[in-house]
Amino acid sequence: MASYTTLEEADSRVEELKALGHGAWHVQGFAKGMNRYRVRIGPYASEKEAASALLHMATNNTTTQVLIAKTNG
């Protein structure tokens, strides 16, 4: 969903998303020589459910980019 350079920024975004009713968390990564904290949301049972969540976030101005990852199962 988003990537931040500080843990505080990522945690703030996670709390914002949780307040809107989304399952959210962050994962730590490393890119371009520095730590990155990537915020994730989900999981969603279907593409329709994910699309509904995306619409909800867009109407609340809480997203700028989204990556949809399908899982097997």
HELIX and SHEET records of a PDB file:
HELIX    1   1 LEU A    7  ALA A   19  1                                  13    
HELIX    2   2 GLU A   47  THR A   59  1                                  13    
SHEET    1   A 3 ALA A   2  TYR A   4  0                                        
SHEET    2   A 3 MET A  34  ILE A  41 -1                                        
SHEET    3   A 3 ALA A  24  ALA A  31 -1                                        
END                                                                             
